[in-house]
Amino acid sequence: MEKYGAKVELDKPTVDAYRLTFSYEDAVVTIRIALNDYGGADVIITNMTTLPDSQKDMGFGSKALQSVLSWAANNFKDIRAVQVQEPSENFWIKNGFTKCEDPNPTNDFIYRTSAK
């Protein structure tokens, strides 16, 4: 992920979870991912934030997410965003994710790459 512009840190104490930090102008986007989800996804996005709040809705989150998707495209098939809050559903849809089929009690969204 470093070649995609992210600082990568192991998110202790969780095994196979990482914090990716992207810096853009006056904004910092942090994406927490985990690998090998029990539900079958290859990559799970558990948290995503843009700070400061004044920099939200300026495209930095989409830019960081597209970097993650580009990285994942060659190695992973399914990327799942979990526990998506209703106000941010359009963000995930705009970035190529689709809402998982019901039952979907945690409101997860999925992105499928062309990787085999």
N, C-alpha and C positions, 0 to 999 in steps of 0.2 A: 504494500500500500504506500510505502514511502515514495515510489516513483510516480504515484498519482497525487502527491502533494500532502499526504497525511502523516502526522506524527502518530506512531502506534505504540500503545502501552498495554501491557497485560493488565486486565481488570481483576485484580486479586480480591477475594480468594477464589473466584469462580474459575474452573478449568475451562479452557477453550473460549474465553470471553476477552474481548479487546475493546479498548477505547481509542477511537480514531479522531484526531483533532485536525481540522482544516482551518487555516488562517487566511482571511480575505480582507484586505483594506482594514476597516475598523470592526470587522465581525469575526467571531470564532464559532465554527460549527463543530459540535461534538456528536459523534454517532457511536453508540455502543452496539457491538455485534457479538454473537456467539456462533459457534460452529457445531454442526451435527445435532440438530434439534430432535427431541424425542418424537415429534410429530412428523418427521420425515424431511423437513426442509434442510438444505445444506448450510445456509446462512440465515441467521435470525437477527433482525434489527429490533432491539428491545427498548431503545431510547434514542431520541434525537433532539438536540437543542441548538438554537442560534442565540448568541449573546453579543452585545447587549440587545434588549428588547427593541430598541430603536432601529436595529438592522434587520428585523424580521420582515418578511414579504418583499425582500429586495433581490431574491433569486439565489442567495448564498446556500441555502439548504438544498435546493435542486442541484446546484453545481456540485456540492459535496456528494450528494446521493448518486449523481450520474458517475462520479469517479468510482464509487463503491461498485456500482453496477458494471462499469467497464472492467474493473479488476475481476469481478466475479464471473463475467461472461465466459472466460476461457476455462474455468475450472469447476464451476458449480452450476447446477440446473435451477434449483428453487431457492429464492430469497423471500423470506417471510417477514413482514412488519407486524409485530404483535401488539395487542391492546391499543389499537389506533383510536384516538379520541374523535368523536363525531366532528368537531370543528376542523380537524385536519384531514378528513377523508379526501377532499378534493386535491390536496397536495399529493397524496399517494397515487390517486388516479391520474393526475396530470403527469406524473413521472413513470407511468406505464404499469402500475400495479392494478390488480383487480381484487375485489372483495372476495374472500373465501366463501364457498358455498355453505349454506346452513346445514347442520347446526354450526354456528360460529359465535359461541357465547362470549369470546374475548375480542370480537371485532377485528380479526386478523385480515391482512391483505397479502397477496402473493404476486411475485414477479418471476416469470420463467424465462431463462436464457436459452440460447441455442446450444449450450454445452451438452455433451452426451453423458 
